[in-house]
Amino acid sequence: MTRRNDDVSGGGDRRSGGDGDGRTVAIVGAGAAGTSVFAQLVAALPRAGGAPVGSVLVVDPSPPGWGLAFGDDDPLLMCNSAVNVNSLLPDRPDDFADHLRARGWTGAPDTCVPRAAMAAYCADRWSSARDTAARAGVTVRHLPVRAASIRIAGGPPRLRLDDGSELVADDVVLATGVHRPRVPRGFAAFTGHPRYLDSPYPSARLRAALGAEGRRVLVLGSRQSAVDAALLLCRDGHRTTLTSPSGSLPAVRLSLHAPPRDFPPLERMARLDPDDPLLERRLTRCVVEAVRLLGDRPLRAQTSSAADPVRRLAEETALAEAGVCLWPGVAVAVIEALTAFADGLPADRTRALMRRFDWFVGRYLTALTVVNARRLLAHCATGALRVAPAYPESAVFADGVWRVSAPGSGTPETYDHVVNATGFHPPEVTWRADGTELLLRPGDTGDTVLDRLEADLRVRRAPGAPPERVWLAGTGTHVRIPFANHLRTMTRQARWVAGQVASGG
Ligand SMILES: Cc1cc2nc3c(=O)[nH]c(=O)nc-3n(C[C@H](O)[C@H](O)[C@H](O)COP(=O)(O)OP(=O)(O)OC[C@H]3O[C@@H](n4cnc5c(N)ncnc54)[C@H](O)[C@@H]3O)c2cc1C
Protein backbone atom coordinates (compact mmCIF):
# COMPACT_ATOMS: atom_id res chain seq x y z
CA MET A 1 0.00 0.00 0.00
CA THR A 2 1.34 3.46 -0.89
CA ARG A 3 2.14 5.84 1.96
CA ARG A 4 1.89 9.61 1.75
CA ASN A 5 2.77 12.45 4.03
CA ASP A 6 -0.86 12.82 5.06
CA ASP A 7 -2.22 15.37 7.49
CA VAL A 8 -2.32 13.40 10.72
CA SER A 9 -3.18 14.09 14.31
CA GLY A 10 -3.58 11.74 17.24
CA GLY A 11 -2.10 8.28 17.70
CA GLY A 12 -0.36 5.75 15.47
CA ASP A 13 -0.86 4.59 11.89
CA ARG A 14 -4.49 3.60 11.28
CA ARG A 15 -4.27 4.08 7.56
CA SER A 16 -5.65 0.70 6.74
CA GLY A 17 -8.23 1.00 9.51
CA GLY A 18 -9.09 -1.51 12.20
CA ASP A 19 -5.51 -2.08 13.37
CA GLY A 20 -5.89 -0.26 16.68
CA ASP A 21 -8.49 0.35 19.38
CA GLY A 22 -11.93 1.51 18.43
CA ARG A 23 -13.89 1.78 15.24
CA THR A 24 -12.61 3.48 12.11
CA VAL A 25 -14.89 6.00 10.41
CA ALA A 26 -14.17 7.17 6.87
CA ILE A 27 -15.67 10.45 5.64
CA VAL A 28 -15.44 10.76 1.86
CA GLY A 29 -15.56 14.42 0.86
CA ALA A 30 -14.43 17.17 3.20
CA GLY A 31 -16.32 20.14 1.80
CA ALA A 32 -19.07 21.87 3.76
CA ALA A 33 -21.06 18.64 4.26
CA GLY A 34 -18.10 16.43 5.20
CA THR A 35 -16.83 19.09 7.60
CA SER A 36 -20.25 19.43 9.20
CA VAL A 37 -20.42 15.64 9.69
CA PHE A 38 -16.88 15.56 11.07
CA ALA A 39 -17.37 18.47 13.52
CA GLN A 40 -20.67 17.03 14.80
CA LEU A 41 -19.23 13.51 15.01
CA VAL A 42 -16.37 14.71 17.20
CA ALA A 43 -18.80 16.69 19.36
CA ALA A 44 -21.05 13.62 19.75
CA LEU A 45 -18.28 11.17 20.72
CA PRO A 46 -18.09 11.92 24.48
CA ARG A 47 -21.78 11.13 25.00
CA ALA A 48 -22.01 8.28 22.48
CA GLY A 49 -22.63 4.76 23.72
CA GLY A 50 -21.56 1.65 21.84
CA ALA A 51 -18.10 0.78 20.58
CA PRO A 52 -15.89 3.89 20.69
CA VAL A 53 -14.51 5.51 17.57
CA GLY A 54 -10.70 5.18 17.46
CA SER A 55 -9.92 6.91 14.19
CA VAL A 56 -11.47 9.12 11.54
CA LEU A 57 -10.11 9.06 8.00
CA VAL A 58 -11.13 11.99 5.84
CA VAL A 59 -10.67 11.28 2.14
CA ASP A 60 -10.64 14.27 -0.23
CA PRO A 61 -8.13 15.47 -2.84
CA SER A 62 -8.88 19.07 -1.79
CA PRO A 63 -7.96 20.61 1.58
CA PRO A 64 -10.78 20.32 4.13
CA GLY A 65 -13.41 23.02 3.55
CA TRP A 66 -12.15 23.97 0.09
CA GLY A 67 -14.62 21.96 -2.02
CA LEU A 68 -16.21 23.00 -5.31
CA ALA A 69 -19.11 24.87 -3.71
CA PHE A 70 -17.16 27.35 -1.58
CA GLY A 71 -13.46 26.71 -2.20
CA ASP A 72 -12.69 29.48 -4.69
CA ASP A 73 -10.84 32.54 -3.47
CA ASP A 74 -12.02 34.97 -6.15
CA PRO A 75 -13.77 37.69 -4.09
CA LEU A 76 -16.42 38.16 -6.81
CA LEU A 77 -17.85 34.73 -6.04
CA MET A 78 -20.34 35.31 -3.23
CA CYS A 79 -22.42 32.93 -1.17
CA ASN A 80 -26.05 33.06 -2.18
CA SER A 81 -27.22 32.19 1.32
CA ALA A 82 -26.81 34.66 4.18
CA VAL A 83 -24.41 34.37 7.09
CA ASN A 84 -27.33 33.53 9.40
CA VAL A 85 -28.16 30.31 7.53
CA ASN A 86 -24.60 29.14 6.85
CA SER A 87 -23.64 27.70 10.23
CA LEU A 88 -22.17 24.19 9.97
CA LEU A 89 -23.69 23.42 13.36
CA PRO A 90 -27.51 23.46 13.46
CA ASP A 91 -27.45 23.67 17.26
CA ARG A 92 -25.39 26.87 17.02
CA PRO A 93 -26.99 28.95 14.26
CA ASP A 94 -24.70 31.92 14.99
CA ASP A 95 -21.53 29.88 14.61
CA PHE A 96 -20.59 31.32 11.20
CA ALA A 97 -21.32 34.91 12.30
CA ASP A 98 -19.25 34.37 15.46
CA HIS A 99 -16.38 33.02 13.37
CA LEU A 100 -16.51 36.05 11.04
CA ARG A 101 -16.85 38.60 13.86
CA ALA A 102 -13.82 37.12 15.60
CA ARG A 103 -11.96 38.11 12.41
CA GLY A 104 -13.23 41.68 12.28
CA TRP A 105 -16.37 41.26 10.16
CA THR A 106 -19.04 43.83 10.97
CA GLY A 107 -21.73 42.96 8.40
CA ALA A 108 -25.41 42.22 9.03
CA PRO A 109 -26.31 38.53 9.58
CA ASP A 110 -28.80 38.55 6.69
CA THR A 111 -26.17 39.58 4.14
CA CYS A 112 -23.81 37.40 2.12
CA VAL A 113 -20.02 37.10 2.22
CA PRO A 114 -17.55 35.77 -0.38
CA ARG A 115 -17.62 32.01 -0.73
CA ALA A 116 -13.95 31.82 0.32
CA ALA A 117 -14.98 33.11 3.77
CA MET A 118 -17.26 30.07 4.06
CA ALA A 119 -14.42 27.75 2.95
CA ALA A 120 -12.07 29.33 5.51
CA TYR A 121 -14.74 28.85 8.18
CA CYS A 122 -15.12 25.16 7.25
CA ALA A 123 -11.33 24.73 7.35
CA ASP A 124 -11.19 26.40 10.75
CA ARG A 125 -13.95 24.23 12.22
CA TRP A 126 -12.26 21.17 10.69
CA SER A 127 -8.96 22.00 12.44
CA SER A 128 -10.56 22.67 15.80
CA ALA A 129 -12.60 19.45 15.63
CA ARG A 130 -9.42 17.56 14.69
CA ASP A 131 -7.63 19.04 17.73
CA THR A 132 -10.54 18.12 20.00
CA ALA A 133 -10.48 14.57 18.62
CA ALA A 134 -6.73 14.31 19.17
CA ARG A 135 -7.12 15.37 22.81
CA ALA A 136 -9.66 12.56 23.22
CA GLY A 137 -7.17 10.08 21.73
CA VAL A 138 -8.95 9.75 18.39
CA THR A 139 -6.63 9.62 15.38
CA VAL A 140 -7.65 11.92 12.55
CA ARG A 141 -6.07 11.68 9.13
CA HIS A 142 -6.76 13.63 5.94
CA LEU A 143 -5.92 11.54 2.87
CA PRO A 144 -5.55 13.90 -0.12
CA VAL A 145 -6.84 11.46 -2.71
CA ARG A 146 -10.13 10.69 -4.48
CA ALA A 147 -12.14 7.61 -3.50
CA ALA A 148 -13.29 5.50 -6.46
CA SER A 149 -15.57 2.91 -4.87
CA ILE A 150 -16.53 1.03 -1.73
CA ARG A 151 -16.40 -2.72 -1.73
CA ILE A 152 -19.11 -4.24 0.44
CA ALA A 153 -18.87 -8.01 0.28
CA GLY A 154 -19.45 -9.56 3.65
CA GLY A 155 -16.78 -7.84 5.77
CA PRO A 156 -16.42 -4.17 6.68
CA PRO A 157 -16.54 -1.63 3.84
CA ARG A 158 -13.28 -1.33 1.85
CA LEU A 159 -12.63 1.97 0.12
CA ARG A 160 -10.71 1.85 -3.12
CA LEU A 161 -8.76 5.04 -3.64
CA ASP A 162 -7.65 6.52 -6.96
CA ASP A 163 -3.97 5.89 -6.17
CA GLY A 164 -4.67 2.15 -6.13
CA SER A 165 -4.58 1.81 -2.34
CA GLU A 166 -7.38 0.48 -0.14
CA LEU A 167 -8.80 1.51 3.20
CA VAL A 168 -10.88 -0.58 5.56
CA ALA A 169 -13.42 1.28 7.69
CA ASP A 170 -16.22 0.23 9.99
CA ASP A 171 -18.47 3.10 8.92
CA VAL A 172 -18.38 5.25 5.80
CA VAL A 173 -20.05 8.62 5.22
CA LEU A 174 -20.30 9.83 1.63
CA ALA A 175 -20.37 13.62 1.34
CA THR A 176 -18.97 14.16 -2.12
CA GLY A 177 -21.03 17.15 -3.31
CA VAL A 178 -21.60 17.93 -6.98
CA HIS A 179 -18.80 17.67 -9.54
CA ARG A 180 -20.13 16.46 -12.92
CA PRO A 181 -21.16 19.42 -15.11
CA ARG A 182 -24.44 19.12 -16.98
CA VAL A 183 -24.13 18.91 -20.74
CA PRO A 184 -26.07 21.77 -22.33
CA ARG A 185 -28.48 21.17 -25.16
CA GLY A 186 -26.71 21.12 -28.54
CA PHE A 187 -23.15 21.11 -27.14
CA ALA A 188 -22.58 17.44 -26.21
CA ALA A 189 -20.22 16.99 -29.17
CA PHE A 190 -17.91 19.73 -27.87
CA THR A 191 -17.03 18.21 -24.49
CA GLY A 192 -13.23 18.46 -24.25
CA HIS A 193 -13.01 21.02 -27.10
CA PRO A 194 -10.18 23.50 -26.35
CA ARG A 195 -12.49 26.52 -26.79
CA TYR A 196 -15.34 25.02 -24.77
CA LEU A 197 -15.11 25.09 -20.99
CA ASP A 198 -17.41 22.66 -19.18
CA SER A 199 -17.78 24.87 -16.09
CA PRO A 200 -16.80 28.37 -14.91
CA TYR A 201 -15.21 26.84 -11.78
CA PRO A 202 -12.58 27.05 -10.55
CA SER A 203 -12.28 30.71 -11.56
CA ALA A 204 -8.49 30.35 -11.98
CA ARG A 205 -9.08 27.78 -14.72
CA LEU A 206 -11.52 30.13 -16.47
CA ARG A 207 -8.97 32.97 -16.32
CA ALA A 208 -6.22 30.71 -17.64
CA ALA A 209 -8.38 29.38 -20.49
CA LEU A 210 -9.37 32.83 -21.75
CA GLY A 211 -6.12 34.71 -21.19
CA ALA A 212 -5.71 38.44 -20.63
CA GLU A 213 -6.90 39.68 -24.04
CA GLY A 214 -10.57 40.65 -24.32
CA ARG A 215 -12.59 37.79 -25.88
CA ARG A 216 -16.16 37.31 -27.09
CA VAL A 217 -17.66 34.67 -24.85
CA LEU A 218 -20.97 32.84 -25.03
CA VAL A 219 -22.09 31.60 -21.61
CA LEU A 220 -24.64 28.78 -21.67
CA GLY A 221 -27.05 29.24 -18.78
CA SER A 222 -28.76 32.12 -17.00
CA ARG A 223 -28.92 30.99 -13.37
CA GLN A 224 -26.41 31.21 -10.51
CA SER A 225 -23.40 29.60 -12.25
CA ALA A 226 -24.00 31.72 -15.37
CA VAL A 227 -24.20 34.86 -13.26
CA ASP A 228 -20.88 33.93 -11.64
CA ALA A 229 -19.38 33.33 -15.08
CA ALA A 230 -20.66 36.68 -16.38
CA LEU A 231 -19.28 38.58 -13.40
CA LEU A 232 -15.84 36.97 -13.71
CA LEU A 233 -15.68 37.40 -17.50
CA CYS A 234 -16.89 40.99 -17.62
CA ARG A 235 -14.54 42.05 -14.83
CA ASP A 236 -11.65 40.54 -16.80
CA GLY A 237 -12.55 42.51 -19.93
CA HIS A 238 -14.39 39.88 -21.98
CA ARG A 239 -17.60 40.68 -23.87
CA THR A 240 -20.15 38.22 -22.61
CA THR A 241 -23.49 36.93 -23.86
CA LEU A 242 -25.74 34.80 -21.66
CA THR A 243 -28.09 32.36 -23.32
CA SER A 244 -30.53 29.78 -21.98
CA PRO A 245 -33.76 28.15 -23.16
CA SER A 246 -35.80 30.30 -20.73
CA GLY A 247 -33.84 33.47 -21.51
CA SER A 248 -34.75 34.77 -18.08
CA LEU A 249 -32.60 35.72 -15.11
CA PRO A 250 -33.38 34.84 -11.48
CA ALA A 251 -35.35 37.33 -9.39
CA VAL A 252 -33.50 39.69 -7.03
CA ARG A 253 -33.38 39.73 -3.24
CA LEU A 254 -31.06 40.79 -0.45
CA SER A 255 -30.13 37.18 0.34
CA LEU A 256 -31.45 33.75 1.24
CA HIS A 257 -31.70 34.49 4.94
CA ALA A 258 -33.15 32.99 8.12
CA PRO A 259 -36.97 33.25 8.37
CA PRO A 260 -37.93 36.41 10.27
CA ARG A 261 -40.98 34.74 11.89
CA ASP A 262 -43.11 31.59 11.93
CA PHE A 263 -45.39 31.00 8.94
CA PRO A 264 -48.51 28.99 9.92
CA PRO A 265 -49.71 28.77 6.26
CA LEU A 266 -46.52 26.86 5.43
CA GLU A 267 -47.12 24.47 8.32
CA ARG A 268 -50.34 23.53 6.52
CA MET A 269 -48.27 22.03 3.70
CA ALA A 270 -47.46 19.01 5.82
CA ARG A 271 -51.17 18.10 5.89
CA LEU A 272 -51.72 18.33 2.12
CA ASP A 273 -52.46 15.19 0.15
CA PRO A 274 -49.60 14.43 -2.28
CA ASP A 275 -52.16 12.82 -4.63
CA ASP A 276 -54.48 15.83 -4.69
CA PRO A 277 -54.88 16.92 -8.33
CA LEU A 278 -54.99 20.52 -7.06
CA LEU A 279 -51.74 20.11 -5.14
CA GLU A 280 -49.79 22.71 -7.08
CA ARG A 281 -52.50 25.33 -6.55
CA ARG A 282 -52.79 24.51 -2.85
CA LEU A 283 -49.02 24.67 -2.28
CA THR A 284 -48.90 28.00 -4.12
CA ARG A 285 -51.69 29.34 -1.94
CA CYS A 286 -49.74 28.38 1.22
CA VAL A 287 -46.76 30.37 -0.09
CA VAL A 288 -48.83 33.42 -1.07
CA GLU A 289 -50.56 33.49 2.34
CA ALA A 290 -47.16 33.25 4.03
CA VAL A 291 -45.87 36.24 2.03
CA ARG A 292 -48.95 38.26 3.08
CA LEU A 293 -47.92 37.83 6.71
CA LEU A 294 -44.89 39.99 5.95
CA GLY A 295 -46.83 43.07 4.84
CA ASP A 296 -49.69 44.48 2.81
CA ARG A 297 -47.84 45.13 -0.43
CA PRO A 298 -49.38 42.87 -3.11
CA LEU A 299 -47.05 40.19 -4.42
CA ARG A 300 -47.32 41.51 -7.98
CA ALA A 301 -45.99 44.87 -6.75
CA GLN A 302 -42.92 43.13 -5.32
CA THR A 303 -41.68 41.73 -8.62
CA SER A 304 -41.43 42.99 -12.18
CA SER A 305 -43.30 41.51 -15.11
CA ALA A 306 -41.14 43.22 -17.74
CA ALA A 307 -40.57 40.92 -20.72
CA ASP A 308 -37.00 42.09 -21.32
CA PRO A 309 -34.74 40.24 -18.82
CA VAL A 310 -32.40 43.18 -18.24
CA ARG A 311 -35.26 45.61 -17.68
CA ARG A 312 -36.83 43.10 -15.30
CA LEU A 313 -33.49 42.78 -13.48
CA ALA A 314 -33.27 46.57 -13.15
CA GLU A 315 -36.82 46.90 -11.85
CA GLU A 316 -36.43 44.06 -9.35
CA THR A 317 -33.09 45.43 -8.16
CA ALA A 318 -34.77 48.79 -7.52
CA LEU A 319 -37.57 47.05 -5.56
CA ALA A 320 -35.07 45.08 -3.46
CA GLU A 321 -33.01 48.20 -2.76
CA ALA A 322 -36.13 50.15 -1.81
CA GLY A 323 -36.87 47.50 0.83
CA VAL A 324 -40.34 46.77 -0.60
CA CYS A 325 -39.57 43.25 -1.73
CA LEU A 326 -41.06 41.10 1.05
CA TRP A 327 -41.32 37.65 -0.57
CA PRO A 328 -37.64 36.70 0.10
CA GLY A 329 -38.55 36.54 3.81
CA VAL A 330 -40.40 33.27 3.22
CA ALA A 331 -37.84 31.56 0.96
CA VAL A 332 -35.97 29.50 3.58
CA ALA A 333 -39.23 28.55 5.32
CA VAL A 334 -40.70 27.47 1.96
CA ILE A 335 -37.62 25.35 1.17
CA GLU A 336 -37.91 23.66 4.53
CA ALA A 337 -41.69 23.17 4.34
CA LEU A 338 -41.41 21.65 0.85
CA THR A 339 -38.58 19.43 2.06
CA ALA A 340 -40.68 18.18 4.97
CA PHE A 341 -43.67 17.68 2.66
CA ALA A 342 -41.72 15.64 0.11
CA ASP A 343 -39.62 13.64 2.59
CA GLY A 344 -40.77 10.06 2.33
CA LEU A 345 -42.58 10.42 -1.01
CA PRO A 346 -41.37 7.94 -3.64
CA ALA A 347 -38.37 9.40 -5.49
CA ASP A 348 -40.24 9.69 -8.80
CA ARG A 349 -43.03 11.68 -7.09
CA THR A 350 -40.52 14.05 -5.55
CA ARG A 351 -38.81 14.51 -8.92
CA ALA A 352 -42.14 15.20 -10.60
CA LEU A 353 -43.03 17.73 -7.89
CA MET A 354 -39.69 19.49 -8.28
CA ARG A 355 -40.12 19.58 -12.07
CA ARG A 356 -43.51 21.25 -11.68
CA PHE A 357 -41.98 23.89 -9.45
CA ASP A 358 -38.76 24.31 -11.42
CA TRP A 359 -39.75 27.82 -12.60
CA PHE A 360 -40.41 28.86 -8.99
CA VAL A 361 -37.21 27.28 -7.63
CA GLY A 362 -35.04 28.63 -10.45
CA ARG A 363 -36.41 32.14 -10.35
CA TYR A 364 -37.36 32.75 -6.71
CA LEU A 365 -35.85 30.21 -4.30
CA THR A 366 -32.45 30.53 -5.96
CA ALA A 367 -32.77 34.25 -6.67
CA LEU A 368 -29.83 36.62 -7.11
CA THR A 369 -28.36 38.70 -4.31
CA VAL A 370 -28.90 42.40 -4.88
CA VAL A 371 -25.11 42.89 -4.84
CA ASN A 372 -24.68 40.61 -7.86
CA ALA A 373 -27.75 42.09 -9.58
CA ARG A 374 -26.22 45.57 -9.31
CA ARG A 375 -22.93 44.30 -10.73
CA LEU A 376 -24.69 42.64 -13.68
CA LEU A 377 -26.60 45.83 -14.44
CA ALA A 378 -23.37 47.84 -14.45
CA HIS A 379 -21.91 45.44 -17.06
CA CYS A 380 -25.11 45.60 -19.14
CA ALA A 381 -24.89 49.40 -19.05
CA THR A 382 -21.36 49.41 -20.54
CA GLY A 383 -22.34 46.86 -23.21
CA ALA A 384 -19.95 44.24 -21.80
CA LEU A 385 -22.90 41.95 -21.01
CA ARG A 386 -26.08 41.04 -22.86
CA VAL A 387 -28.74 38.36 -22.59
CA ALA A 388 -29.46 36.66 -25.92
CA PRO A 389 -33.11 36.61 -26.96
CA ALA A 390 -33.02 32.92 -27.97
CA TYR A 391 -31.04 29.76 -27.28
CA PRO A 392 -28.76 28.52 -30.11
CA GLU A 393 -30.21 26.05 -32.58
CA SER A 394 -26.77 25.29 -34.03
CA ALA A 395 -23.12 25.89 -33.19
CA VAL A 396 -20.02 25.10 -35.25
CA PHE A 397 -16.37 25.80 -34.59
CA ALA A 398 -14.26 26.54 -37.69
CA ASP A 399 -11.26 28.73 -38.51
CA GLY A 400 -10.72 29.56 -34.84
CA VAL A 401 -14.21 30.90 -34.08
CA TRP A 402 -17.60 29.69 -32.97
CA ARG A 403 -20.51 30.45 -35.28
CA VAL A 404 -23.74 30.22 -33.36
CA SER A 405 -27.21 30.53 -34.86
CA ALA A 406 -30.39 31.12 -32.92
CA PRO A 407 -33.92 30.83 -34.33
CA GLY A 408 -34.83 33.96 -36.26
CA SER A 409 -31.39 35.56 -35.83
CA GLY A 410 -30.24 35.64 -39.47
CA THR A 411 -26.43 35.74 -39.67
CA PRO A 412 -24.70 33.53 -37.11
CA GLU A 413 -23.02 35.31 -34.20
CA THR A 414 -19.32 34.68 -33.66
CA TYR A 415 -17.57 33.95 -30.39
CA ASP A 416 -14.04 33.05 -29.32
CA HIS A 417 -15.06 30.82 -26.41
CA VAL A 418 -18.11 29.01 -25.08
CA VAL A 419 -18.45 28.49 -21.32
CA ASN A 420 -20.99 26.02 -20.00
CA ALA A 421 -22.63 27.35 -16.83
CA THR A 422 -25.74 25.18 -16.68
CA GLY A 423 -24.82 23.70 -13.31
CA PHE A 424 -24.01 20.19 -12.18
CA HIS A 425 -25.61 16.77 -12.09
CA PRO A 426 -26.50 15.70 -8.57
CA PRO A 427 -23.94 13.18 -7.29
CA GLU A 428 -24.62 9.59 -8.31
CA VAL A 429 -23.77 6.41 -6.43
CA THR A 430 -24.02 3.20 -8.43
CA TRP A 431 -24.19 -0.45 -7.42
CA ARG A 432 -22.06 -2.73 -9.54
CA ALA A 433 -24.22 -5.37 -11.25
CA ASP A 434 -23.04 -8.11 -8.83
CA GLY A 435 -24.02 -5.96 -5.82
CA THR A 436 -20.58 -6.09 -4.18
CA GLU A 437 -19.31 -2.61 -4.87
CA LEU A 438 -20.61 0.96 -4.73
CA LEU A 439 -19.12 3.20 -7.38
CA LEU A 440 -18.81 6.91 -6.73
CA ARG A 441 -19.43 7.68 -10.40
CA PRO A 442 -21.90 6.65 -13.07
CA GLY A 443 -21.60 2.91 -13.70
CA ASP A 444 -21.51 0.71 -16.77
CA THR A 445 -24.34 -1.18 -18.45
CA GLY A 446 -25.96 -3.51 -15.94
CA ASP A 447 -24.94 -1.41 -12.92
CA THR A 448 -27.78 0.26 -11.04
CA VAL A 449 -27.95 3.82 -9.82
CA LEU A 450 -28.93 4.18 -6.17
CA ASP A 451 -32.28 5.93 -6.54
CA ARG A 452 -33.83 5.35 -3.16
CA LEU A 453 -32.90 6.22 0.39
CA GLU A 454 -34.74 5.52 3.64
CA ALA A 455 -35.08 8.10 6.41
CA ASP A 456 -31.92 6.72 8.08
CA LEU A 457 -29.91 7.94 5.03
CA ARG A 458 -28.13 4.54 4.84
CA VAL A 459 -27.33 2.76 1.63
CA ARG A 460 -29.23 -0.48 0.88
CA ARG A 461 -28.77 -2.98 -1.92
CA ALA A 462 -32.49 -3.08 -2.60
CA PRO A 463 -35.71 -1.76 -1.06
CA GLY A 464 -36.28 -3.55 2.24
CA ALA A 465 -32.72 -4.94 2.39
CA PRO A 466 -30.77 -4.42 5.61
CA PRO A 467 -28.83 -1.15 5.74
CA GLU A 468 -25.12 -1.09 4.95
CA ARG A 469 -22.71 0.76 7.17
CA VAL A 470 -22.58 3.51 4.57
CA TRP A 471 -24.44 6.81 5.01
CA LEU A 472 -25.07 9.66 2.58
CA ALA A 473 -24.90 13.30 3.66
CA GLY A 474 -25.42 16.49 1.68
CA THR A 475 -26.30 16.69 -2.00
CA GLY A 476 -26.07 12.91 -2.41
CA THR A 477 -29.35 12.60 -0.52
CA HIS A 478 -31.22 14.25 -3.41
CA VAL A 479 -32.81 10.87 -4.21
CA ARG A 480 -34.92 11.37 -1.10
CA ILE A 481 -34.66 15.02 -0.12
CA PRO A 482 -35.58 17.95 -2.35
CA PHE A 483 -33.21 20.90 -1.81
CA ALA A 484 -30.55 18.49 -0.57
CA ASN A 485 -28.10 21.22 -1.56
CA HIS A 486 -29.59 23.74 0.88
CA LEU A 487 -26.94 24.23 3.53
CA ARG A 488 -29.31 24.26 6.52
CA THR A 489 -30.92 21.01 5.37
CA MET A 490 -27.49 19.50 4.90
CA THR A 491 -26.23 20.43 8.40
CA ARG A 492 -29.30 18.84 10.00
CA GLN A 493 -28.70 15.65 8.03
CA ALA A 494 -25.06 15.81 9.05
CA ARG A 495 -26.13 16.01 12.71
CA TRP A 496 -28.31 12.92 12.28
CA VAL A 497 -25.60 10.94 10.47
CA ALA A 498 -22.90 12.00 12.95
CA GLY A 499 -25.11 10.90 15.87
CA GLN A 500 -25.77 7.52 14.26
CA VAL A 501 -22.13 6.91 13.46
CA ALA A 502 -20.92 8.11 16.88
CA SER A 503 -23.21 5.67 18.65
CA GLY A 504 -22.41 2.81 16.29
CA GLY A 505 -26.01 2.94 15.06
C1 LIG B 1 -20.63 26.79 -7.04
C2 LIG B 1 -21.62 26.48 -5.96
C3 LIG B 1 -21.98 27.48 -5.05
C4 LIG B 1 -22.89 27.20 -4.04
N1 LIG B 1 -23.26 28.19 -3.17
C5 LIG B 1 -24.13 27.92 -2.19
C6 LIG B 1 -24.50 28.92 -1.23
O1 LIG B 1 -24.07 30.07 -1.29
N2 LIG B 1 -25.36 28.56 -0.24
C7 LIG B 1 -25.87 27.30 -0.14
O2 LIG B 1 -26.67 27.03 0.78
N3 LIG B 1 -25.54 26.36 -1.02
C8 LIG B 1 -24.69 26.62 -2.03
N4 LIG B 1 -24.37 25.65 -2.93
C9 LIG B 1 -24.98 24.32 -2.80
C10 LIG B 1 -23.99 23.35 -2.15
O3 LIG B 1 -23.94 22.22 -2.98
C11 LIG B 1 -24.41 22.95 -0.78
O4 LIG B 1 -24.42 24.07 0.09
C12 LIG B 1 -23.54 21.85 -0.19
O5 LIG B 1 -23.95 21.62 1.11
C13 LIG B 1 -22.05 22.13 -0.25
O6 LIG B 1 -21.32 21.19 0.49
P1 LIG B 1 -20.74 19.80 -0.09
O7 LIG B 1 -19.82 19.28 0.94
O8 LIG B 1 -21.85 18.95 -0.54
O9 LIG B 1 -19.94 20.22 -1.40
P2 LIG B 1 -18.42 20.74 -1.55
O10 LIG B 1 -18.17 21.82 -0.53
O11 LIG B 1 -18.28 21.07 -2.97
O12 LIG B 1 -17.54 19.50 -1.15
C14 LIG B 1 -17.53 18.26 -1.79
C15 LIG B 1 -16.16 17.66 -1.55
O13 LIG B 1 -16.17 16.30 -1.96
C16 LIG B 1 -14.92 16.01 -2.56
N5 LIG B 1 -15.10 14.85 -3.40
C17 LIG B 1 -15.89 14.70 -4.48
N6 LIG B 1 -15.78 13.45 -4.97
C18 LIG B 1 -14.90 12.79 -4.18
C19 LIG B 1 -14.38 11.47 -4.18
N7 LIG B 1 -14.76 10.58 -5.09
N8 LIG B 1 -13.48 11.13 -3.23
C20 LIG B 1 -13.11 12.03 -2.29
N9 LIG B 1 -13.58 13.30 -2.24
C21 LIG B 1 -14.46 13.67 -3.18
C22 LIG B 1 -14.58 17.27 -3.33
O14 LIG B 1 -13.20 17.35 -3.58
C23 LIG B 1 -15.07 18.36 -2.36
O15 LIG B 1 -14.06 18.80 -1.50
C24 LIG B 1 -23.45 25.91 -3.93
C25 LIG B 1 -23.07 24.91 -4.85
C26 LIG B 1 -22.17 25.19 -5.84
C27 LIG B 1 -21.78 24.11 -6.80
The ligand as an ORCA input file, in Angstrom:
! r2SCAN-3c Opt
* xyz 0 1
  C     -20.634     26.792     -7.044
  C     -21.615     26.479     -5.957
  C     -21.982     27.479     -5.045
  C     -22.894     27.198     -4.038
  N     -23.256     28.194     -3.167
  C     -24.132     27.918     -2.186
  C     -24.500     28.924     -1.226
  O     -24.073     30.065     -1.294
  N     -25.355     28.561     -0.242
  C     -25.873     27.304     -0.138
  O     -26.673     27.027      0.779
  N     -25.542     26.362     -1.020
  C     -24.692     26.624     -2.033
  N     -24.372     25.649     -2.930
  C     -24.982     24.322     -2.800
  C     -23.992     23.353     -2.149
  O     -23.942     22.224     -2.983
  C     -24.414     22.947     -0.781
  O     -24.419     24.068      0.089
  C     -23.537     21.850     -0.194
  O     -23.953     21.621      1.110
  C     -22.051     22.127     -0.246
  O     -21.319     21.186      0.485
  P     -20.743     19.802     -0.092
  O     -19.825     19.281      0.943
  O     -21.847     18.951     -0.538
  O     -19.942     20.215     -1.397
  P     -18.418     20.742     -1.555
  O     -18.166     21.822     -0.528
  O     -18.278     21.073     -2.973
  O     -17.537     19.505     -1.148
  C     -17.532     18.259     -1.788
  C     -16.162     17.659     -1.550
  O     -16.167     16.297     -1.955
  C     -14.921     16.008     -2.556
  N     -15.095     14.846     -3.402
  C     -15.891     14.703     -4.483
  N     -15.783     13.449     -4.974
  C     -14.904     12.793     -4.184
  C     -14.378     11.466     -4.181
  N     -14.760     10.575     -5.090
  N     -13.477     11.128     -3.234
  C     -13.109     12.035     -2.293
  N     -13.583     13.300     -2.237
  C     -14.464     13.672     -3.180
  C     -14.585     17.270     -3.329
  O     -13.199     17.353     -3.579
  C     -15.075     18.360     -2.361
  O     -14.061     18.801     -1.504
  C     -23.454     25.906     -3.935
  C     -23.068     24.913     -4.848
  C     -22.167     25.193     -5.842
  C     -21.779     24.111     -6.798
*
